Amino acid sequence: MTGIPGSIDEVERLLAGQGYVAARSLAVVVFLALKLGKPLFLEGEAGVGKTEITKAISAALGRRLIRLQCYEGLDAASAVAEWNFAAQMIAIRAGETGGREHLFSEEFLIERPLLAAMRPQVGGAPVLLIDELDRTDEPFEAYLLEALSDFQVTIPELGTVKAPSPPIVILTSNRTREVHDALKRRCLYHWVDYPGFERELQILNARVPEASAQLSREIVAFVQRLRAEDLFKKPGVAETIDWAKCLLALDVIQLSPEVIADTLGAVLKYQDDIQKLSGLEARRILDEVRKGLQ
């Protein structure tokens, strides 16, 4: 287990050791969140590395990663704990209940992410990822206020469970809707933007080191150019990495209009966007990319 980093430079080194190339501004806010014990709220487009940095922090610190994937209709029971009614019924039929207290004991409790994050962990407090919070409803946001304010959750039949050591909490949002200010106020905030050319190239070199220098530069330049197009969904860094892996699997040495046409589904996820980039349009962008790299 690694202790809390003592400097911003150490945060950058730890993340780099996990293959995550962080912008300086992101390293600063991660350092402050760890140092002050405050939740970190990361907002940005899908695929820019919000979830990946949480995984990198967990691995770098040697802490358990607990992930709560948010979705519409998520409620406290699904996020905190549920009772194993099937096991309770079996115990009742077998005459092994020992009364209501036994039925509603830890033996029959199904632990969900928020409760798990409040439990003592080997190696230190866990990293709790509350992923894509914007997919949930406002009532669930309100419920989170207790957990993030006091690092505790309440189970009516058992009482309140308070974390002996606060978990490292990271919340992410793709901003499909605004998250309430009351929740944001309890967090440090950072907007994770698309990286510039040099940093995205560093990221690709770290994640797909077997790609040649020429191919890597062409891939990054092409994706960066795509983000300037009028697309329904711009490709993220995740798509850059996926595309590079696909091209390597096909033994591609350099980009060509034919290769781009064959593999564009690794970069763009909507048919309308793919059609826009078909044929002469892909060739035009590739020509511009090559001129820019000269």
DABELJO-V613099 format. One record per helix or strand. SS is the DSSP state (hx for helix, st for strand). FROM is the first residue (numbers start at 1). LEN is the number of residues. Records with the same first field share a line. If there is no record, write none. Layout:
SS = FROM-LEN / FROM-LEN
//
This chain:
hx = 8-10 / 24-13 / 50-12 / 76-4 / 85-9 / 100-4 / 106-3 / 113-6 / 133-3 / 138-13 / 181-4 / 197-11 / 213-14 / 237-13 / 257-10 / 271-6 / 280-14
st = 39-5 / 65-5 / 81-3 / 109-3 / 127-5 / 152-4 / 159-4 / 168-6 / 187-5
//
